[in-house]
């Protein structure tokens, strides 16, 4: 029987979900292993079993286990609190109760000291009326965030935004309408400042920026940035004047907190289909795609699908 015929012959109503992760009173906790147990009745057919997870951050590990006794389980360790949506299908059709809303409790680990800001760009300063963009790198070990950027200075900024770029990488942009020195704050998690925050950044009117000179030493660890025509700051050797900041009272403005965007993990395990695989995909977040392992219908109780990390722009 080919794969399409096997799926058509599968009966998802014969797959019953239970287990500790579905306990409405004491559900999963951050950092502690949990699972959903699936009882595969004899008349369920060949499957396959597919699991899709939507969560703020991909559980690690996330795997499907075949216990060899007519049961399977979805084993996972959540890294962040909040709702996790498990969509479980058998033969590409939802099983009873799917999707399952699993609420994870506890406090996730967050480490703002691991956040890397593009200080080279900030040190060069910006031009009034033009957007200044800089990157923020958030490795997976830093936790689920959220990321927040705020700015205060001589005048109310006209733009403060944060954009998700790719796994573990964000781009912030600010635009001001008056010259002077501003303070740009970069915060992670529970509004904790990252190393070097707030960052002093000078803004000039077009044509009034000093001649490019040596950039100040980075305030925190920096990431490479492409050379630009922006001024690096006052060139004391050339004696070029710099526009001094206004003495007006600073007016802070901040972005809304930007959480790590939703993660979608997809796992699949088939019966009697050795070429099927278990995978996880980040779409988008800190989580990374994983590799695959061959699976069989009802292997011995020691058989299991494994998860391997693949390059995705962040470090393990």
N, C-alpha and C positions, 0 to 999 in steps of 0.2 A: 504494500500500500504506500503510495507516495505521500509527501507531506501534506498536500492540499486535501487529499482524501481522508487522511488521519484527522485533520482538523475538523472536517465536516462530520466525521463520525464521533467526535468527542462530545461529552455531555457535561457542561460546566456545573449543572445542578447537582452532580454527584461528587463535587469537591466541596468539603466543609471546612471553614476556617475557624480556628480558636487559638488559644495560647496566651501567654502573659502580656504580649503587646496590645491585645484587644481587651484587657481587663479594664473596665470603666472606672474602677475604684483606685487601683494601683497600677498605672501604666508605666511605660519606660521612663528611665531617668538618664540625664546627660552623662555620657562616659561609661555607662553600664550596659553590658550585652542584653539584648532582648530578642524575641522571635515571635513569628506567627506560624502556628502549626496548621498544616493542611492535611486532612484525611482524604485520600484518593480512593473512592469506592471502586470495586472491581469493574463496574459497568461505566466508568468514567471515560474510557477510551484512552488514546495515546497522547493526548495533549497537543502541543506543549504547554508548560506552565510559564506564564510571563508575568513579571512584576515590574511596575513602574512606580517610582517614588518621587513625589514633589515635596521639597523641603527647603528651608533657608540655606542649609549646608548639607552636602552629601554625607550620609552615615558611613563610617569606616570601622570595620569592614561591612560590606553588604554582599551577601551570598545566598545561594539556594542550596540546601542540603537535601539529598535523597537518602532516607534512612533504611531503604531496602525492605520495609515491612508494610508498604502501602501508604506510607506517610511521607510528606516532604515538609520542609520548614524554610521560612525566610528569616535568616539570621542577620542581625545588624546591631551596630553600636552607634546611637545618635550622638552628634557632636554639638547640637544646639537645641535649646528648648523651643516650644511652640508646636503647632500642628504639622504633622507629616501625613501626606495623603498617599496611601498604598492602593494602586489599581492592579488588581490581580485577575488575570484571565486564564482560562483553560481552553485550548484549541482556538485562541483569539477571541473568545467570548467571556464576558464577566462572570465570575463565580457569584453565588448568593452573598449579598452584603457589600460587594465591591462597588465603588471605592470605599476603603476603610479610612476613617479619620482617627489617627493616632496622636494623642497629645502628649508630648514629652515635657517633663518637668525637670527642674534643677537649674544650675547656673553654669553656662558654658565658659570655657577658658578663653580669655582674651588677653593679648599681650601687645599693648601699643608701642612698646620699645622696638618691635620688629618692623614697624611701618617705615618705609623709605620714601622721602620726599625729594623731588627734583630741585634741590637748593641752588644749583648752578643757574637755572632760569630765574629763580626769585632774586638772586644776587645781581643780575643784570638790570633789574627794575623794569618799569613799564611806561607806556605812553598814555596820557590822559585821553579818554575817548576810544581807546583800542583795547581789545580783550587780551589779557595776559593769561596764557595757558601753561600749566605745569602738571607733571605726572605724580601720581601717588601709587606706590607698589605695596600691596598687602599680601604677604605670603600666607599660605594656609595655616601655618602655626600661629599666626596672629589672632585666629579665631574669627567669628562671624561678623564682627563689626558692631554697629554701623559706622560709616565714615561721615564726618561732618567738617565743613570748611566755613570759617567765619572771618570777617574783616572789619577793622575799625580804623579810623583815621580822620583827617581834616574835614572830610565831607562824606555824605551818605553815598555808598557805592551804588552804581546803577545795575550791576550784574554780579551775582555770586551763584555759580552752578557747579555741580559735580556730575560727571558722566561715567558710566561703566564702559570700559573699552574691551577688555577680554579677561580671562580668568586671572584674578588677583591684581588687576591693573585698572586704575581709574585716572580720569583727567579732570582737573578742576580749572575753572576759568573765572576771572574777576575783571571788572571794568569800573573805572572811577571817572568822575567828572571834574575833579579838582586836583592840582598837584600837591605834592608833599610826601611825607613818609607815613605809610600805613602798616598796620600789624595784621598779618594773615595767620589765623589759627587753624591748625589741622588736628582734629580730634578723632579718636577711635573708641569703639565700645561705649562705655558709659561716660561719654564726653571727657575721656582722658586724653591729655595732650600727648602728641607723639614727640620724639626727641627733637629739641630745638624750637618747638612751637611755643609762642607765636613768632613768626618770621618777619623781621623788618624789611619792607620793600618800598623803594623810592619810585615815585611816578612824576614825570615831567610833561610839560606841554610839548606838542610836536615842534621840532626844530630847536628846542631849548635844552635837550639832554646833553650832558657833557660828552666830550670825546671819549671813545672807548678806551678803557684803561684796565689795569689788572683787576680781576674780579676778587671780591673778598673771599676769604677762606670759607668753605662750606660750613653751614651751621649744624647740619647733621649729615649722616651718610647720604651721598648723592648718587643719582643714576645718570647715565650718559644722556646728553641732549644734543640735538643737532645745533651747529653754530648758527647764529642769527646776526642781523645787522643792529640789534638793540645795543644800547650802551651798557657797559659793565659797571659803570659808576664813575665818580669824579676821578679824573686823571691828575693827580697832584703834581706830576712832573710837568705837565703842559699848563698847569695853572688854570684849567677851565673851571668856571664857576658852576656850582650846582644850585638848583632852586631849593630854597629852604622850605620845610613844611610849615603849614599854617598853624596858628596857635589856637584854632577853634577846638572846642571840646570834641573828642572822638565820638563818633556815632557807630556803634557796632551793628553789623548785619551778618546774618549767618544763613547757611543753607538749611533746609530741612534735613534731618538725619537720613542718610542714604544707606539702607541695609544692603548686605550681600544679597544679590538677586537670586531668585528662586533656582534651586537645583533640581534637575530632573535626572533620576537614576533609573536605568532600565535593566532588568535582569530577566533572563529567559532560561528555562530548563525544559528539555523535551524528553519524552519517553520514546525509546526505540529510534532515536535519531542522533547517532554519535557525532554528527557534524554541527549540532546546535551549540550555542555558546552563551556564556554569561557575560554581560557587559554593563558598564555604567557610563552615562554621558552627562557632562555638565552643560547646562543651558540657561543662562551662563552663571558662573559662580567661581569660588575658589577650587571647587572639586574638579578632578581630572578624569578623562576617559580611562577605562581600564581594559585589560586584555581579555582573553577568552580561554575556556577550557572545554575539551570534548565532554559530552554528557551521553548517558545511555538511559534506557527505559526505566528499569528498576535495578540499578547496580547493587553491589554489596553495601552493607551499612557503612563501610569505610569510605565509599566514594563520595566525592564532594566537588563542587565547583569553586574555583578560586578567583581572587581578584588581584590584578596587577596594575600598578600605576603606569601611565604613559605620559610622555611630555605634554604639557598643556600650559606652559608659561608661568608655572609656579613651582616651588620646590616642595618636596615631601616633608 
